[in-house]
Amino acid sequence: MVGTFQSLSLDPPLVTFCVDKSSSTWPTLRCLGRFTANILSTEQLPVCRALSRKGEEKFRGIEYEESPLGTPRIPGAVAWVDCEVLSEVVAGDHYVIVGSIEELVAGQGEALLFRGGKFGEFTLWPTPASDGKA
Ligand SMILES: Cc1cc2nc3c(=O)[nH]c(=O)nc-3n(C[C@H](O)[C@H](O)[C@H](O)COP(=O)(O)O)c2cc1C
């Protein structure tokens, strides 16, 4: 479970995220050379909490479907980003991972956000009446 997943490049399409060096899951993904980033929805807080625990036990009971890459897509996510691992850079106590997007599939719902130690969702501001008229 990472909270730093972001777009890095459009051409070619790349994403990046950071993994704590103490992660017990990352060595397996590194060996596999691919992963799916599941962008969890506001309905999936329990999944998020479960996957934030340490160790392989946390995957027990989490439903998934296989992507064309053979990586797990969790049903109900807002989007699934299937990637090949392109590079890994050591940065302090984390690794910075760059992934190359193989397939991007949009789901439904609102993305689950984490800020200031709390979970929530993005709130759109009302569009001012003057927008587009200036
Ligand atoms: C909201 C949230 C965001 C997190 N973001 C990251 C992150 O960007 N990178 C990271 O290594 N761990 C992050 N963590 C902590 C990991 O989820 C947790 O340490 C990890 O699941 C450990 O599992 P593992 O050792 O089995 O890999 C985050 C946890 C939460 C709750």
The ligand as a Gaussian input file, in Angstrom:
#p B3LYP/6-31G(d) Opt

LIG

0 1
 C       -2.192000       6.141000       3.608000
 C       -0.934000       5.337000       3.620000
 C        0.070000       5.633000       2.726000
 C        1.256000       4.901000       2.716000
 N        2.216000       5.200000       1.804000
 C        3.336000       4.466000       1.747000
 C        4.317000       4.735000       0.751000
 O        4.185000       5.650000      -0.078000
 N        5.411000       3.926000       0.721000
 C        5.604000       2.914000       1.634000
 O        6.635000       2.228000       1.560000
 N        4.688000       2.647000       2.597000
 C        3.566000       3.401000       2.671000
 N        2.636000       3.142000       3.624000
 C        2.913000       2.102000       4.620000
 C        2.683000       0.752000       3.998000
 O        1.353000       0.590000       3.568000
 C        3.020000      -0.378000       4.957000
 O        4.194000      -0.090000       5.637000
 C        3.192000      -1.607000       4.122000
 O        1.927000      -2.096000       3.824000
 C        4.090000      -2.610000       4.776000
 O        3.842000      -3.834000       4.162000
 P        4.988000      -4.800000       3.647000
 O        6.181000      -4.667000       4.545000
 O        4.316000      -6.119000       3.725000
 O        5.332000      -4.353000       2.248000
 C        1.446000       3.845000       3.656000
 C        0.423000       3.546000       4.551000
 C       -0.754000       4.276000       4.546000
 C       -1.850000       3.928000       5.512000

